[in-house]
Amino acid sequence: MAQNIDERIGFKHFYATAYRSDHRHPANLALHIVGVVAGLGVLAASLTVWPLWTALGFPIAHVVPGLVGHRLFDRDEAQGDVRLTRTDYPLWWFMIANHLMAARVLTFRWPAN
């Protein structure tokens, strides 16, 4: 997958600038945390019940709350509401950033770097 940005800028720069600026509204933050916790819950439950549920439930539980948060609270007309189609940064950076943000909020370290 081709990226439109030089990946040498690093994840830390991406997280401090692009990611955090897209996640300012408290309701959007809360929905992202719900998605991370729900996704991890589906993952844990599926390992004990039926592994196919991981493939089906994890992406839905993990991504949908964040997309709703962007649609309702942190809209960006230039990037669109479906953030999964972004190509300006690697997609996996967004996934890691979601978990980092959730951990920081839940440990009362948001928005500090």
C-alpha positions as CSV (number, residue, x, y, z in Angstrom):
1,M,0.0,0.0,0.0
2,A,1.5,3.3,-1.0
3,Q,1.5,6.1,1.6
4,N,1.4,9.8,0.9
5,I,3.8,10.7,3.7
6,D,7.3,9.9,4.6
7,E,7.2,7.3,7.3
8,R,10.5,8.5,8.7
9,I,8.7,11.3,10.6
10,G,7.9,8.7,13.1
11,F,4.9,7.5,15.1
12,K,5.6,9.9,18.0
13,H,5.3,12.9,15.7
14,F,2.2,11.5,14.1
15,Y,0.6,10.8,17.5
16,A,1.5,14.3,18.9
17,T,0.2,16.2,15.9
18,A,-2.2,14.5,13.5
19,Y,-3.8,11.9,15.8
20,R,-4.4,14.1,18.8
21,S,-5.7,17.0,16.7
22,D,-8.4,14.6,15.4
23,H,-9.5,13.5,18.9
24,R,-10.4,16.6,20.9
25,H,-14.1,16.2,21.7
26,P,-14.6,14.3,25.0
27,A,-17.5,12.2,23.6
28,N,-15.3,11.1,20.7
29,L,-12.6,10.1,23.1
30,A,-15.1,8.1,25.2
31,L,-16.4,6.3,22.1
32,H,-12.9,5.4,21.1
33,I,-12.2,4.0,24.5
34,V,-15.5,2.0,24.3
35,G,-14.3,0.6,21.0
36,V,-10.9,-0.4,22.3
37,V,-12.4,-2.1,25.5
38,A,-15.2,-3.8,23.5
39,G,-12.8,-5.0,20.8
40,L,-10.4,-6.4,23.4
41,G,-13.4,-8.0,25.2
42,V,-14.6,-9.7,22.0
43,L,-11.0,-10.9,21.4
44,A,-10.7,-12.4,24.9
45,A,-14.2,-14.0,24.7
46,S,-13.7,-15.4,21.3
47,L,-10.5,-17.2,22.3
48,T,-12.5,-19.3,24.7
49,V,-15.7,-19.7,22.7
50,W,-15.2,-19.7,18.9
51,P,-12.3,-18.2,17.1
52,L,-14.4,-17.2,14.1
53,W,-16.0,-14.6,16.3
54,T,-12.7,-12.8,16.5
55,A,-12.7,-12.3,12.7
56,L,-16.3,-11.1,12.7
57,G,-16.7,-9.3,16.0
58,F,-13.4,-7.6,16.7
59,P,-13.3,-5.2,13.8
60,I,-16.9,-4.2,14.3
61,A,-16.6,-3.7,18.1
62,H,-13.3,-2.0,17.8
63,V,-13.9,0.4,14.9
64,V,-17.6,1.3,14.8
65,P,-17.7,3.4,18.1
66,G,-14.7,5.5,16.9
67,L,-16.3,6.1,13.5
68,V,-19.5,7.2,15.2
69,G,-17.5,9.5,17.4
70,H,-15.9,11.1,14.3
71,R,-19.3,11.4,12.5
72,L,-21.1,13.0,15.4
73,F,-18.4,15.0,17.3
74,D,-15.1,15.4,15.6
75,R,-16.1,15.8,11.9
76,D,-13.5,16.7,9.3
77,E,-14.9,17.4,5.9
78,A,-11.4,17.2,4.3
79,Q,-10.7,13.7,5.6
80,G,-14.3,12.4,5.6
81,D,-16.1,10.5,8.3
82,V,-14.8,7.1,7.3
83,R,-11.3,7.3,8.6
84,L,-10.4,3.8,7.4
85,T,-9.8,5.2,3.9
86,R,-7.0,7.5,5.0
87,T,-3.7,7.1,3.3
88,D,-1.7,9.9,4.7
89,Y,-0.3,7.7,7.5
90,P,0.0,3.9,7.9
91,L,-3.3,2.4,9.0
92,W,-1.6,0.4,11.8
93,W,-0.4,3.7,13.3
94,F,-4.1,4.6,13.9
95,M,-4.8,1.3,15.6
96,I,-1.8,1.6,17.9
97,A,-2.7,5.2,18.6
98,N,-6.2,4.2,19.6
99,H,-4.9,1.8,22.2
100,L,-2.3,4.3,23.4
101,M,-4.9,7.0,23.8
102,A,-7.3,4.7,25.7
103,A,-4.5,3.7,28.1
104,R,-3.5,7.3,28.7
105,V,-7.1,8.4,29.3
106,L,-7.8,5.5,31.6
107,T,-4.7,6.2,33.6
108,F,-5.4,10.0,33.8
109,R,-2.4,10.9,31.5
110,W,-4.4,12.5,28.6
111,P,-3.5,14.7,26.8
112,A,0.1,14.7,27.9
113,N,2.6,13.2,25.5
